[in-house]
Each structure stands twice: as structure tokens, then as C-alpha cells.
Amino acid sequence: MAGKSRFTKLDAFTKTVEDARIRTTSGGIVTIVSLLVVLFLSWGEWRDYRKVVIHPELVVDKGRGERMEIHLNITFPKVPCELLTLDVMDVSGEQQHGVQHGVKKIRLRPQSEGGGEIDAKVLSLHAADESATHLDPSYCGPCYGAPAPYNAKKPGCCSTCEEVREAYAQASWAFGDGATMEQCQREHYTERLAEQRHEGCRIEGGLRVNKVIGNFHIAPGRSFSNGNMHVHDLAQWWSTPVPGGHSFSHIIHSLRFGPQLPDDLIRKLGGNGKNTLWTNHHLNPLDNTKQETNDPNYNFMYFVKIVPTSYLPLGWEKQAAQNKAAWEQDHSVGLGAYGYGSDGSMETHQYSVTSHKRSLTGGDDSKEGHGERLHSRGGIPGVFFSYDISPMKVVNREERAKSFLGFLAGLCAVVGGTLTVAAAVDRGLFEGTVRLKKLRSKDN
């Protein structure tokens, strides 16, 4: 017999000789069942290890000098496109009067005719259908006392009706219908405006703005700044021949700040996508909002609280470490591509909103049962969106549900736990069988 090693006394797994082992039918059945249970639970551990979950966390937003995109699609069934102006301004002092990039106006038929589309027009100061190419190249149209607009196609001149309107806006003058101005007579601006009086309009597109507190609004007439005041030329709004006048009834089909989340990511955020409350409507609560009024002296205000949100895919850290530009936003990318990282990450925004509406003639809300609510007089009719940026940021990070070490630990627990329970069950069955045999032998 071989000599004993010094480790023999430390052996916690004592052995029995083959002659002392007893094999039973119940033990074989328990063994097979335990092996099936081990395989099943091991497969579950493997699935958990391979599963990718989204882990949300809240951090302080330390971004500086960032910008964000606003994507909107709003229908105004009782206002013609010719009267609508979109303006953007923020606390940094940046103002964009009559935004003309990334936005288009779609003329709509009157509601009595179904409200179908007539045509679409991308906003541009020097649109092809408004250029004065048919005029003498030496032609220099008058600006009627106003300084020529800085973005005129021909410096110092107002060659088109649109440039005259722009010159008047920059000079903070009311424009009217342009009936006495040569350029507008040539382009039949007054007739075109009268023809569109009964139409509606849909404004859709995107804006890129500073990521600071600001607002954007859609209001009638050309806008301009008069000292510290933001003013709109409302002459054409009030002098409309439409019975009852125009009104700012509107439908917000969609309004989002940043890229739209893809459907597969929505399903991940909501678990497995079944019976989940997490949908794009909850990310964009103003989608499909409808407001009605017949009062032309009415404005609607939406106060939006924006929460920056990041979505980081699995393995984004490695790509970001290899390529620093993978997670830095390029401000030169085209409108609509901003917010997408080359590593698959996405920078977007969620928001919450409260709304308020009031008549510009003042009064209270007695008709709605709230006579204690008093409204001030004055203001500009339109739809106004004021947005504020939260200092906190939500980061949704994709991670493995378990690490590899966690998978090994779980696997060992499954095997060890199952075999331990199986051994206890087998021991119980064996002891029960032995006692039953003893009882039967005594009876005999």
C-alpha cells in the first residue's frame, strides 16, 4: 500500500470502496432527472449571460457648446402659408427670424374641400419661382425708403417682392399687401395672397438651435425686432376678407428634439415589446395633439422641459477609445443626421410639457368653470413653444446581464445545488425503501 501523503488528512471528499456502494432503481431515475434539470438550468444561465439589457442611470450633463435639432410637423387648417412665419430665439441672444432652412410649407385645400395637399415649398429667400431672372441684368429695384436687405441677391437692391418684405422687416416697418409696390405688382403678390386666403398650411422640417433655454413660435406676418421687443406685422392678419377671420386651430402631428428612436430600441426599453407602456408617444407627448378655436385673437403656449438622453450600445467604449471622434458631435453634418454617433450611439432628448391658452382680449375662464383665472390683454396670436434644458442627463447603457465570471459562478451553483438536492432525495427514497422492507419482514 502506497505511503500516505501529508495532504491525506485534508481530504474533505472521503471515498467508499466499490463493495460498499449500493445501486438502486430509484437512484438511477433521480440521476437522470437531476441531469435533465442541470441541463435545463445551465441553458437558462447561458441565455442570461448572452442577454443584453439596458441599464439607465442619471448623471449631470457636462456638455458645453452643444446644439440640438427640433423636428416638427404641424398643420394649421385655417391659416394660409403666405401669412405664417417661424421664428427661433434663445437666451444666448441668437435670433432666427423667418427661419428659411430645413423647413417647408405645404399648402392645403380648405377644410370644406377635404384639406388635401396643393403643393409644397421649401423656404428660401431666393426661390427659383421668385427670382427676377427675366429682368434686365442691370435692373435694381427700389426698397421704398428701407435699407436693402443684407442677404439681397443684388447688393443694395430689392429685385423681388420677397426682398422688399425682408427690407421692411429689417427696418421694423409694416409691409401691408404690397399693392403699390412695383415688384409685388409684377409677381401678383396681392392676388396670390387673396387666392390663398381660404387655404390651410402644414409646416414641417427641422431646425438646429443652441442647446440653451429658448423658444420658437409660429405666428402671422413678417417678424422683426423693435428695440428689445419682438414684433410681427399683423396688418394682413386683421384685414382678411375671410368670414370670421383666420384662427390658430392646429394639429401637432409630431414634435421631437433630436433623432427618432428606432423601433428595435423601443422594444428593448420596454422589455420584450409586449404590453409595454414605453412608446414614442411617451417620449414625444405632444404628438397628435389637437387644439381648436374660432377666435383670431388667441394664442397657445407650450412649456417644454427637455431632458438630454443618451443611448450607448454594447461595446461602444472600445470604439470610442479607438476613435475619439466617434462620440464627439460634428456640427457640420446635415440636418437630420445630428445626434448619431459612428459607434452606434445616439444623443437625443425626451421632454415633458404643460400647455396654456388664452384670448388676447383678456377676460377669464368662466365658460370652463374657472372664473378665478384671469387673462391679461394683448400679445401676438400664434402657437408658442418655450423650452428649458434640464441639467441632468439620462444615460441608457447596453450591458451584459451577467459577466463571464458570474456565468461560471451561476453554473457551479446550478450543478452543485441540483446534485445536492438529488442526493438528499435519493437518500430519502433509499431510507424509506429499507424501512418499508423491515416492516414487511416483521409482519411475515
Secondary structure as UniProt FT lines:
FT   TURN            6..7
FT   HELIX           8..10
FT   HELIX           18..20
FT   HELIX           25..50
FT   STRAND          52..60
FT   STRAND          67..76
FT   TURN            77..78
FT   HELIX           81..83
FT   STRAND          84..90
FT   TURN            91..92
FT   STRAND          95..96
FT   TURN            97..98
FT   STRAND          103..108
FT   HELIX           111..113
FT   STRAND          117..122
FT   TURN            125..126
FT   HELIX           128..130
FT   TURN            133..134
FT   TURN            137..138
FT   TURN            144..145
FT   TURN            150..151
FT   TURN            155..156
FT   HELIX           161..170
FT   TURN            171..172
FT   TURN            176..177
FT   TURN            179..180
FT   HELIX           182..186
FT   TURN            187..188
FT   HELIX           189..195
FT   TURN            196..198
FT   STRAND          200..210
FT   STRAND          214..220
FT   STRAND          223..226
FT   TURN            227..228
FT   STRAND          229..232
FT   HELIX           235..238
FT   TURN            243..244
FT   STRAND          250..257
FT   HELIX           263..269
FT   HELIX           280..283
FT   TURN            285..288
FT   STRAND          289..291
FT   STRAND          298..312
FT   TURN            314..315
FT   HELIX           316..322
FT   HELIX           324..326
FT   TURN            331..332
FT   TURN            335..336
FT   TURN            338..339
FT   TURN            342..343
FT   STRAND          346..359
FT   TURN            360..361
FT   STRAND          363..365
FT   HELIX           366..368
FT   STRAND          370..375
FT   STRAND          382..389
FT   STRAND          392..400
FT   HELIX           404..443
//
